[in-house]
Amino acid sequence: MSLIEEEIEPASILEAVRRPSCGATVLFLGTVRSPSDGREVSGLRYETYREMALGKLEEIVKEAESRWELGEVAVVHRLGVLGAGEISLLIAVSSPHRSPAYEASRYLLEEIKKRVPIWKKEYGEGEEKWI
């Protein structure tokens, strides 16, 4: 689990979670979209309280590991200003079987969105707003 300000590199992270004992690897990439709610978006700024966010990420990953048979899990969230189309969140999960990999990946995504204190400000069309 990590919170970074540099570009997320999916290939190296995906390789890190792959295991010979795992027949499935699921990769989720969250990206900055434009338009959003009918409005052109030039970018987003992600901010966090780092120590609390890392603690919550660790807690959520441990929950997933206790619920499903998993090989490896990687969660990387980018901070700072990102332009439209850039990767903001990566979740990679390997498992011996596909169902646990998909289920754990979805669980991680939904719980991260609900529980991890990461805030975003949207920029576009001459406006900025926290969303």
C-alpha positions in Angstrom: 0.0 0.0 0.0 1.3 3.4 -0.9 0.4 7.0 -1.4 2.6 8.6 -4.0 3.0 11.8 -5.9 4.7 10.4 -9.0 3.0 8.7 -11.9 1.6 5.2 -11.2 3.4 2.5 -13.2 0.9 -0.4 -13.6 3.3 -2.9 -15.3 5.8 -3.0 -12.5 3.1 -3.3 -9.8 1.2 -5.9 -11.8 4.4 -8.0 -12.0 4.9 -7.7 -8.3 1.6 -9.3 -7.4 1.7 -12.2 -9.9 2.5 -15.6 -8.4 2.9 -19.0 -10.1 0.4 -20.4 -7.6 -2.2 -17.8 -8.7 -4.3 -18.4 -11.7 -6.0 -15.0 -11.6 -4.7 -11.5 -11.4 -7.2 -8.6 -11.4 -6.0 -5.0 -12.1 -8.2 -2.0 -11.5 -7.1 1.5 -12.7 -9.1 4.5 -11.6 -8.5 7.5 -13.8 -9.4 11.2 -13.9 -12.4 11.5 -16.2 -13.6 14.3 -18.3 -16.3 15.3 -18.8 -17.8 14.6 -15.3 -21.4 15.4 -14.6 -21.7 17.2 -18.0 -18.7 19.5 -17.2 -15.3 19.5 -18.8 -12.6 18.6 -16.2 -9.0 19.7 -16.6 -7.8 17.9 -13.5 -8.2 16.8 -9.9 -6.1 17.5 -6.8 -6.0 14.7 -4.2 -5.1 15.5 -0.6 -4.9 13.3 2.5 -3.9 13.0 6.1 -1.2 10.5 5.2 -0.8 8.5 8.5 -4.5 8.0 8.9 -5.0 7.1 5.2 -2.2 4.5 5.3 -3.7 3.0 8.5 -7.1 2.7 6.9 -5.6 1.2 3.7 -3.8 -1.4 5.8 -6.9 -2.2 7.7 -9.0 -2.7 4.5 -6.3 -4.9 2.9 -6.1 -7.1 6.0 -9.9 -7.5 5.9 -9.8 -8.6 2.3 -7.0 -11.0 3.0 -9.0 -12.6 5.8 -12.2 -12.9 3.7 -10.7 -14.4 0.5 -7.9 -16.7 -0.5 -5.5 -14.2 -2.0 -1.9 -14.3 -3.3 -0.8 -10.7 -3.2 -2.5 -7.3 -3.0 -1.2 -3.9 -4.1 -3.0 -0.6 -3.6 -1.4 2.6 -4.8 -3.2 6.0 -4.7 -1.7 9.1 -6.2 -1.7 12.5 -4.5 -1.3 16.0 -5.9 -2.7 17.4 -9.1 -3.6 15.0 -11.9 -4.8 15.8 -15.4 -7.7 14.2 -17.2 -6.9 10.6 -18.2 -4.2 10.1 -15.6 -4.3 7.1 -13.2 -5.3 8.1 -9.7 -5.8 4.6 -8.1 -4.4 1.2 -8.8 -5.7 -2.0 -7.1 -4.0 -5.3 -8.1 -5.1 -8.6 -6.6 -3.8 -12.1 -7.3 -5.5 -15.3 -6.2 -5.5 -19.0 -7.1 -9.0 -18.5 -8.6 -10.8 -15.7 -10.4 -13.8 -15.2 -8.2 -11.9 -14.3 -5.1 -9.7 -11.9 -7.1 -12.6 -10.1 -8.6 -14.6 -10.0 -5.3 -11.6 -8.8 -3.3 -10.8 -6.1 -5.9 -14.3 -4.8 -5.8 -14.4 -4.9 -2.0 -11.1 -3.0 -1.8 -12.3 -0.3 -4.2 -15.6 0.3 -2.4 -14.1 0.3 1.1 -11.3 2.7 0.0 -13.9 5.1 -1.4 -15.9 4.9 1.8 -13.3 4.9 4.5 -9.9 6.3 3.5 -9.6 10.1 4.1 -8.5 11.2 0.6 -10.2 14.3 -0.6 -10.4 15.6 -4.2 -10.8 19.0 -5.7 -12.1 19.2 -9.3 -10.8 21.8 -11.7 -12.6 22.8 -14.9 -14.5 25.4 -16.9 -12.9 28.2 -14.8 -14.2 26.7 -11.5 -12.8 24.5 -8.8 -14.8 22.6 -6.2 -14.3 19.9 -3.6 -16.1 16.7 -4.5 
